[in-house]
Amino acid sequence: MAAPVFILLYNSLFAHQPLDFSLISIDIRALFFLILFYPVVEELAFRGVIQEVIARKTKQYSAFYYFSIANIATSVLFVAMHFVHHTPQWALLVFVPSLIFGYFKEQYKSILPSIFLHMFYNACSVFLIIS
């Protein structure tokens, strides 16, 4: 449900700036990378490695509401990575979904829920954008 909310939020807040979809083309290869490959690689790197390393170093700190320091720090890094290929507004909008992916990873003690959520999020975003 987050993908439609963030697409609508982006469109309502930044309607004066057109979305940059130059990287999105409607072909099988692009869909494979956007919906399957990138979520797996990003989740393995960010939630599987970075969040784990930060969690080991910050386990003595209490969570901020339901989000650990490791999850928040990883989400900030995730947003920073998105600044490379996206507009600043679009990159900032991945912060909340990133927190949710990290939360599920911590709650279920597995990377699989965050990978599947990320795939679903990207699929919803892509199909909302191209429709």
C-alpha positions as CSV (number, residue, x, y, z in Angstrom):
1,M,0.0,0.0,0.0
2,A,3.0,2.3,0.5
3,A,3.8,2.6,-3.2
4,P,0.5,4.2,-4.3
5,V,0.6,6.5,-1.3
6,F,4.1,7.8,-2.1
7,I,3.4,8.1,-5.8
8,L,0.4,10.3,-5.0
9,L,2.3,12.2,-2.4
10,Y,5.1,12.9,-4.8
11,N,2.6,14.0,-7.5
12,S,0.7,16.3,-5.1
13,L,3.8,17.9,-3.5
14,F,6.0,18.2,-6.5
15,A,3.5,18.5,-9.4
16,H,5.4,21.5,-10.8
17,Q,8.3,19.2,-11.5
18,P,7.7,16.4,-13.8
19,L,8.7,12.9,-12.7
20,D,11.9,11.7,-14.4
21,F,11.1,8.3,-16.0
22,S,14.0,8.3,-18.5
23,L,15.4,5.2,-16.8
24,I,12.1,3.3,-17.0
25,S,11.1,1.7,-20.3
26,I,8.3,-0.8,-20.7
27,D,10.3,-3.9,-21.6
28,I,10.9,-7.2,-19.9
29,R,14.5,-6.5,-19.1
30,A,13.7,-3.2,-17.4
31,L,10.9,-4.8,-15.4
32,F,13.2,-7.6,-14.4
33,F,15.8,-5.2,-13.0
34,L,13.3,-2.9,-11.3
35,I,11.0,-5.5,-9.8
36,L,13.3,-8.5,-9.2
37,F,17.0,-7.7,-9.4
38,Y,17.4,-4.3,-7.7
39,P,15.2,-5.2,-4.7
40,V,17.2,-8.4,-4.0
41,V,20.6,-6.7,-4.4
42,E,19.6,-3.6,-2.4
43,E,18.0,-5.6,0.4
44,L,21.0,-8.0,0.7
45,A,23.4,-5.0,0.8
46,F,21.4,-2.6,3.0
47,R,19.4,-4.9,5.3
48,G,21.5,-8.0,5.1
49,V,24.9,-6.4,5.6
50,I,24.8,-2.7,6.5
51,Q,21.9,-2.9,8.9
52,E,23.4,-6.0,10.6
53,V,26.8,-4.3,11.0
54,I,25.2,-1.1,12.5
55,A,22.9,-3.2,14.7
56,R,25.9,-5.0,16.3
57,K,27.5,-1.6,17.0
58,T,24.3,0.1,18.3
59,K,22.5,-2.7,20.2
60,Q,22.9,-0.9,23.5
61,Y,20.7,2.0,22.3
62,S,17.0,1.8,22.6
63,A,14.7,2.0,19.6
64,F,13.0,5.2,18.4
65,Y,9.4,4.2,18.5
66,Y,9.5,0.9,16.6
67,F,12.6,1.6,14.6
68,S,16.1,0.7,15.7
69,I,19.1,3.0,15.3
70,A,20.5,0.6,12.8
71,N,17.3,0.7,10.7
72,I,17.2,4.5,10.8
73,A,20.9,4.8,9.9
74,T,20.5,2.2,7.1
75,S,17.5,4.0,5.7
76,V,19.4,7.3,5.6
77,L,22.1,5.6,3.6
78,F,19.5,4.0,1.4
79,V,18.1,7.5,0.6
80,A,21.6,8.8,0.0
81,M,22.2,6.0,-2.6
82,H,18.9,7.0,-4.4
83,F,20.2,10.5,-4.8
84,V,22.5,9.2,-7.5
85,H,19.8,8.4,-10.1
86,H,16.7,10.2,-8.8
87,T,15.5,13.7,-8.1
88,P,16.0,14.8,-4.5
89,Q,12.2,14.6,-3.8
90,W,12.0,11.1,-5.2
91,A,15.0,9.9,-3.3
92,L,13.6,11.3,0.0
93,L,10.4,9.5,-0.5
94,V,12.1,6.1,-0.2
95,F,12.9,6.8,3.5
96,V,9.6,5.6,4.9
97,P,9.4,2.4,2.8
98,S,13.1,1.8,3.7
99,L,12.2,2.0,7.4
100,I,9.3,-0.5,6.8
101,F,11.6,-2.9,5.0
102,G,14.1,-2.7,7.8
103,Y,11.4,-3.1,10.4
104,F,10.2,-6.3,8.8
105,K,13.7,-7.6,8.5
106,E,14.2,-7.1,12.2
107,Q,10.8,-8.4,13.3
108,Y,11.0,-11.6,11.3
109,K,14.8,-12.0,11.7
110,S,15.0,-12.8,8.0
111,I,15.9,-10.8,4.9
112,L,13.1,-12.5,2.9
113,P,10.2,-10.3,4.1
114,S,12.0,-7.1,3.2
115,I,13.0,-8.5,-0.2
116,F,9.4,-9.4,-1.0
117,L,8.1,-6.1,0.3
118,H,10.6,-4.2,-1.8
119,M,9.7,-6.2,-4.9
120,F,6.0,-5.5,-4.3
121,Y,6.7,-1.8,-3.6
122,N,8.7,-1.5,-6.9
123,A,6.1,-3.4,-8.9
124,C,3.3,-1.2,-7.6
125,S,5.4,1.9,-8.3
126,V,6.3,0.8,-11.8
127,F,2.8,-0.2,-12.8
128,L,1.3,3.0,-11.3
129,I,3.8,5.1,-13.3
130,I,3.4,3.4,-16.6
131,S,-0.4,3.1,-16.5
